[in-house]
Amino acid sequence: MANTLHQTLRRVGAVLGPGDLSQHIDIVRLRDGRSMTLRFVEPDDAAALQHYFHGLSVNSRYNRFLAAIGELPPSELEKTLHSGGNAFAILATLKNGGVETIIGEARYAFDPVASRFEFGLSIDDHLQGQGIGTVLLSNLQCRAVALGASTIFGDTLRSNDAMQALARKAGYTFAALPSDWRLVRFEKSLDLAAEVPCAGWRAHGREMVVEAN
């Protein structure tokens, strides 16, 4: 069954279009009982996404983009707004008074030839340390398995202690990157036989519960 689901999700990724994005969501329950939505970024999210990045601290933006920027450059914003094929962008949101607020984001890409899944993520500075990063990382690992990736990895600055602590807690190994002394790569092998509880586009309305200890 897992192999069939992997094949189905690959097909979904290949044909995913802007009109379909709002249908494909995951809902996870945080340890404080709140429900967090994980959904694909849509073109209409441009202003809200830039507002989110403006709200990050200078240090958080630098950690995320490895450069001192105040907002997403037009070329990067364009990539983020259009998911499909083997490259995707997702938002983590909470509702407050019926209003959806972006509290985190991630971009990921799947290389089907090498069976490798690369990602980067950020969390609102005011909400860090509340387990949101753990839940988001768990969901990304689940998406990687669903797509058939045998390895998941990311690159971060050597000075980014928070990201390294998150990855270390999740069982990633670390290695230097000879191409850039500033960076370290964190990597983890995945069990392709594992269950795939994420991917809400295959189970609409199902709520995941992820304990973020």
C-alpha positions as CSV (number, residue, x, y, z in Angstrom):
1,M,0.0,0.0,0.0
2,A,2.8,2.4,0.8
3,N,4.4,2.0,-2.6
4,T,1.0,2.7,-4.3
5,L,0.7,5.9,-2.2
6,H,4.2,7.0,-3.1
7,Q,3.4,6.6,-6.8
8,T,0.1,8.5,-6.4
9,L,1.8,11.4,-4.6
10,R,4.5,11.6,-7.3
11,R,1.7,11.9,-9.9
12,V,-0.1,14.5,-7.8
13,G,3.1,16.6,-7.6
14,A,3.6,16.4,-11.3
15,V,0.1,17.7,-12.2
16,L,-0.5,20.0,-9.3
17,G,-1.9,23.3,-10.5
18,P,-2.7,26.6,-8.8
19,G,-6.4,25.8,-8.7
20,D,-5.8,22.6,-6.8
21,L,-3.6,24.0,-4.0
22,S,-6.3,25.0,-1.5
23,Q,-7.6,21.4,-1.4
24,H,-4.3,19.9,-0.2
25,I,-3.8,20.6,3.4
26,D,-2.5,18.9,6.6
27,I,-3.9,19.8,10.0
28,V,-1.7,19.1,13.0
29,R,-2.4,19.6,16.7
30,L,0.3,21.3,18.7
31,R,1.1,20.3,22.2
32,D,-0.9,23.2,23.6
33,G,-4.0,22.0,21.8
34,R,-4.1,24.5,19.0
35,S,-4.6,23.2,15.4
36,M,-2.0,24.3,12.9
37,T,-2.6,24.2,9.2
38,L,0.1,23.2,6.8
39,R,-0.8,24.1,3.2
40,F,0.8,25.0,-0.1
41,V,1.6,28.6,-0.8
42,E,-0.7,30.1,-3.4
43,P,-0.2,33.2,-5.6
44,D,-2.7,35.2,-3.4
45,D,-0.3,34.8,-0.5
46,A,2.3,37.2,-1.9
47,A,1.5,40.1,0.4
48,A,1.0,38.0,3.5
49,L,4.2,36.1,2.9
50,Q,6.3,39.3,2.5
51,H,4.6,40.6,5.7
52,Y,5.7,37.4,7.5
53,F,9.3,37.8,6.3
54,H,9.3,41.5,7.3
55,G,8.3,40.4,10.8
56,L,11.2,38.1,11.2
57,S,14.3,39.3,13.0
58,V,17.4,40.3,11.0
59,N,19.1,37.2,12.4
60,S,16.2,34.8,11.4
61,R,16.1,36.2,7.9
62,Y,19.9,35.8,7.6
63,N,19.7,32.2,8.9
64,R,16.9,31.4,6.4
65,F,18.4,32.9,3.3
66,L,22.1,33.0,4.1
67,A,22.1,36.7,3.3
68,A,21.1,40.0,4.8
69,I,17.8,40.7,3.1
70,G,14.6,42.6,4.2
71,E,12.2,40.7,2.1
72,L,12.1,37.9,-0.6
73,P,13.7,39.2,-3.8
74,P,11.2,39.1,-6.8
75,S,12.8,36.0,-8.3
76,E,12.6,34.1,-5.0
77,L,9.0,35.2,-4.3
78,E,8.0,34.0,-7.8
79,K,9.5,30.6,-7.1
80,T,7.8,30.4,-3.7
81,L,4.4,31.3,-5.0
82,H,4.3,28.5,-7.6
83,S,4.4,24.9,-6.3
84,G,4.4,21.9,-8.6
85,G,6.6,19.4,-10.3
86,N,9.4,18.6,-7.8
87,A,9.6,21.9,-6.0
88,F,7.1,23.0,-3.3
89,A,6.5,25.8,-0.8
90,I,4.2,25.4,2.3
91,L,2.9,27.7,5.0
92,A,2.3,27.0,8.6
93,T,-0.7,29.0,9.8
94,L,-2.8,29.5,12.9
95,K,-6.2,31.1,13.2
96,N,-6.8,33.9,15.7
97,G,-10.3,35.3,15.8
98,G,-11.0,33.7,12.5
99,V,-8.0,35.3,10.8
100,E,-5.3,33.1,9.3
101,T,-1.8,34.1,10.4
102,I,1.4,32.8,8.9
103,I,3.7,31.5,11.7
104,G,6.2,29.5,9.6
105,E,7.1,28.4,6.1
106,A,9.2,25.8,4.3
107,R,10.4,25.2,0.8
108,Y,11.4,21.7,-0.4
109,A,12.5,20.0,-3.5
110,F,12.6,16.3,-4.4
111,D,15.2,14.8,-6.7
112,P,13.6,11.6,-8.0
113,V,16.8,10.3,-9.6
114,A,18.9,10.6,-6.5
115,S,15.9,9.9,-4.2
116,R,16.9,13.0,-2.1
117,F,14.6,15.6,-0.5
118,E,16.1,19.0,0.3
119,F,14.4,21.6,2.5
120,G,14.7,24.9,4.3
121,L,12.3,26.4,6.9
122,S,11.7,29.3,9.2
123,I,9.5,30.0,12.3
124,D,8.1,33.3,13.6
125,D,10.6,34.5,16.2
126,H,7.8,35.1,18.8
127,L,6.7,31.4,18.5
128,Q,10.1,29.7,18.5
129,G,10.6,27.2,21.3
130,Q,7.0,26.1,21.4
131,G,7.4,22.9,19.4
132,I,6.3,24.3,16.0
133,G,9.6,23.6,14.4
134,T,9.5,20.0,15.6
135,V,6.0,19.5,14.1
136,L,6.9,21.2,10.8
137,L,10.1,19.1,10.5
138,S,8.1,15.9,11.2
139,N,5.6,16.9,8.5
140,L,8.4,17.5,6.0
141,Q,9.9,14.1,6.7
142,C,6.5,12.6,6.1
143,R,6.2,14.3,2.8
144,A,9.6,13.1,1.8
145,V,8.6,9.5,2.5
146,A,5.4,10.0,0.6
147,L,7.3,11.2,-2.4
148,G,9.7,8.2,-2.2
149,A,12.8,9.9,-0.9
150,S,15.4,7.8,0.8
151,T,17.3,10.8,2.2
152,I,16.2,14.2,3.6
153,F,18.7,17.0,4.2
154,G,19.2,20.7,4.6
155,D,22.1,23.2,4.8
156,T,22.4,25.8,7.6
157,L,24.9,28.2,9.0
158,R,27.3,26.9,11.5
159,S,26.1,29.8,13.8
160,N,22.4,28.7,13.5
161,D,22.2,26.8,16.8
162,A,18.4,26.6,16.8
163,M,18.2,24.8,13.5
164,Q,21.1,22.5,14.4
165,A,19.4,21.6,17.8
166,L,16.1,20.9,16.0
167,A,17.8,18.6,13.5
168,R,20.0,16.9,16.1
169,K,16.9,16.1,18.2
170,A,15.2,14.6,15.1
171,G,18.2,12.2,14.6
172,Y,20.0,14.0,11.8
173,T,23.8,13.6,11.2
174,F,26.1,16.5,10.4
175,A,28.8,17.1,7.9
176,A,30.9,20.0,6.8
177,L,30.4,21.5,3.3
178,P,33.8,22.0,1.7
179,S,32.2,24.3,-0.9
180,D,31.2,26.8,1.8
181,W,33.0,27.0,5.2
182,R,30.0,28.9,6.7
183,L,27.6,26.0,6.3
184,V,27.0,22.6,7.7
185,R,24.7,19.9,6.2
186,F,22.3,17.9,8.3
187,E,21.0,14.7,6.8
188,K,18.9,11.7,7.7
189,S,18.0,8.4,6.0
190,L,14.3,7.6,5.7
191,D,12.3,4.4,6.0
192,L,10.3,4.1,2.8
193,A,8.2,1.4,4.4
194,A,6.9,3.7,7.1
195,E,3.3,4.8,7.3
196,V,2.4,8.1,5.7
197,P,0.1,10.0,8.1
198,C,0.6,13.4,6.4
199,A,-0.4,14.4,2.9
200,G,-3.9,15.8,3.6
201,W,-4.7,15.8,-0.1
202,R,-5.1,12.0,0.2
203,A,-7.1,12.2,3.4
204,H,-9.2,15.4,3.5
205,G,-10.3,16.4,7.0
206,R,-8.0,14.0,8.9
207,E,-6.2,15.6,11.8
208,M,-2.7,14.6,12.7
209,V,-1.5,14.7,16.3
210,V,2.2,15.2,16.6
211,E,3.7,15.4,20.1
212,A,6.4,18.1,20.3
213,N,8.2,17.3,23.5
